[in-house]
């Protein structure tokens, strides 16, 4: 185990690390041995009682040296394959390590708890995973499908919003354009950066989250980026470009002041670096502003000599999104349909005319019709508040 190279990251796994400590412990020192044995069991059992199954999953989810080189430009060196096969053979034998075999070295400790060990052919499992790496990913991308950014690095979201497309009634036609663009991205075809523009509460952000959930099994990952983090993204995009998965960079509620430094950063992201735009990354942004730039009358009357050029640059940012989808505030008919669909989802059983009359009154008090207002109304009805 100490000689692992391809899978050296396994030694940092808390369960594997405790097994290593146990195997290096002298059985003659029964107190130390029992302590190491108990520490291993305490680390393993919250996950499973089957050591073989745990090790198999740990191996297949590793961001190991071979898969990184294999998926990168140029592929893995030929000599690395022999190293991979050797380590997989060893780890396959290790999946069969039974508790009885370990306790046989310390007969007086046979009262300690047992674990099971299902042998696994890790070579075959690894090959199957490698063939499907464009859908399953590797490392943290195999375990999570939504990420945030912190200090220029991706942080997994353990409990992402479980929003589904079928839970968002009323804007199917608008969302279908975004879905079609996402399918093109997954298929390796030319895909546009997308701007979802429109009134607040119309489901723009929810649509993107639901699309990410829908297509995660097909190899889509969502990275939420805050506006102040935009300058960190070009370097991150370079690392994602070599990943076999497809990525949506999600920027919510996007708008700029005219002198905002993040404006230039977004332009660079949308237009790509000198190496061109990566084909496995698209930017999906939402905004309540069609042109994204907060403009004042004083901006139009300023002392800029080349004022027309400056204004053209500011106004053209939204044009760098190849696809713009507009989410407008629903009219009465669409709002009624949304309310009825949500009532069916939540199991709210009221006469249709009574339900819609109360929903309209609620919308007036809430500042106007929107899917968000409709959901709030139905949730209150379900809770018995209304």
Secondary structure, DSSP 4 states (H G I P E B T S, - for coil): -TT-STTGGGGGSHHHHHHHHHHTS-TTSHHHHHHHHHHHHHHHHTT-SBHHHHHHHHHHT---HHHHHHHSTT---HHHHHHHHHHHHHHHHHTT--HHHHHTTSGGGTTS---B-----HHHHHHHHHHTHHHH-STHHHH-SEEEEETTEEEE-TT-----GGG-TT-HHHHHHHHHHHHHHHTTS----EEEEE-TTSSHHHHHHHHHHHHGGGTEEEEE--GGGHHHHHHHHHHHHTSSSEEEEEE-S--EETT-THHHHHHHHHH-BTTB--TTEEEEEEES-SS-EE--HHHHTS--TTHHHHHHHHHTTGGGSSEEEEEPPP-HHHHHHHHHHHHHHHT----HHHHHHHHHHHHHHHTS--HHHHHHHHHHHHHT--
